[in-house]
């Protein structure tokens, strides 16, 4: 069964990471990278549910990333919440926001949909900036985020946070994959390819798209929670369009049609970012050139390219 | 020296030492055995509109670090700076700080970010226990709010509240002598702009109750066109205008306001004008703009300050900024503590920094102190004067009185519940 196999792979990934501790191969740099990879990988993966499967290009996905980060941070700062309860509440709040915004957006398609999502994201960004009493305005949520240990997990420790972030990523990846394999996922793809036909067959275009929108938003909210744990705060830039842009970049780099494409894209994007930041101050120029080469050279994501190449070779064999 | 070492290394060391000698004028360098360098991480902004912040911080640090290394370092251990660009993104600043601590194994951090990134780094080092000197964050709450304090974080920067008290006192006395009653404000619409303006107004009115704020306008940060704001100011016909716009924004505003004739009817009090990057960029700098000192090589008028500016100018072909003197002071404080401790144990170094006083050309009275109670810098030179169109650009500097600043700062803290 697909689910069994996916879960086994996910568990194996986690185990490898945890066992690296005992081999001496796990450096502090790798631990840091694992946290950021889990965070941005999950953001890109959730966005690809909209772009790759539902054919809805959202420019406003960072709104849910920011919402997750701020909700979680504010709840933890009250001192009355445990980490798991605050995570669930933050994801629920983000889902509610996605439901409200999605209900207004998914009736539209293509460029109208894209721009309306962008508009709502900027509305949230403005709200974060202006509601200083709650959010800290442009200075972000200050004062740190308490991380009381739960079930033996101490998220104030980097290695625990890395393992926890990877757990969230692989659990979310397995869940998203199951969603895509389900009849619901098949319906989404049909809506993407031929919405008129799907509607004629009796599928509610609105409901299916709205469900996809809320699911994608919820997982982006979880990514936001991981981000706020990593930086011990939340900042308006989390809900800014550049964050959405980075998620779209990651998907373009890795590929839209292969499930793990966004994860590969996130890894490449982060490695490029770290490497370029370390060697030059002309960050934007170099990153832009590299992205141009990949996008114009391959004309598709890296994993899309590899997958098609592999399929073509397989097909040409006798 | 051992002759069995690779020639390349040998030559590189000689060149390095020679360069350091040339720079610092120490002809007799002991060729101490090269030992593990003391790594210091510097997350800052090196690209974009405020790249000058990171560049002028790094330049000043490098001058001081070279001098320290050339004089033997810490028992032969040189300091190595690892400077990286966060591009002004707070999350990126936090990442760089984390990675410098864990991957690069830096022992100390010089946080050269503005307040947004500074607070992000603050939270990181609250967890990691890395001794950190905040160099460019002027937001008062970073050290004034007791909830923000912990043993390993220090601020080596001027502080908003100190500038507001000094500026308020100066503005009140000028207002009294010239009968300036109607004031308006124009400041950038973000935390620093709002907080600094509110504090300035509070103190100016505290010193002179006749001052009335008849209007305010809040341009966006990095706004290109100030016509709308200048029109509001012109319509309000204030006798005086206060602004805490800074760098490129202040340059643009002053140039556009000159065209509209704003300064013919209103006195401008611009707290951030007296910094060379700003002063030299304004075409036709208006005479008589009141400004606080960000950095001026003739204030305080002491040889050490002039020597610092001359050396900086010789090496980088430009003049230091406010961020530069703060960075230089941070290096001097830390290296003094390292030598007094005789090692890099973080607890011992932090304990030594707490309450430390060092001689400084940037001090109001020749010294600066890392105040023990809130681990922030005090006694640095603060003054206000008026602009002239040619070097030295500012005249009639009046030095602020630290006894007054301390007294009013304590009252302000009590009012906030931070006393």
Interface residues (C-beta under 8 A of the other chain):
Chain A: X27 X28 X29 X31 X32 X36 X132 X136 X137 X138 X139 X140 X142 X143 X144 X145 X156 X158 X227 X230 X231 X232 X233 X235 X237 X238 X274 X277 X278 X281 X282 X283 X284
Chain B: X46 X47 X51 X84 X85 X87 X89 X90 X91 X92 X94 X95 X96 X98 X99 X102 X103 X115 X116 X119 X120 X123 X124 X126 X127 X139 X141 X147 X148 X190 X191
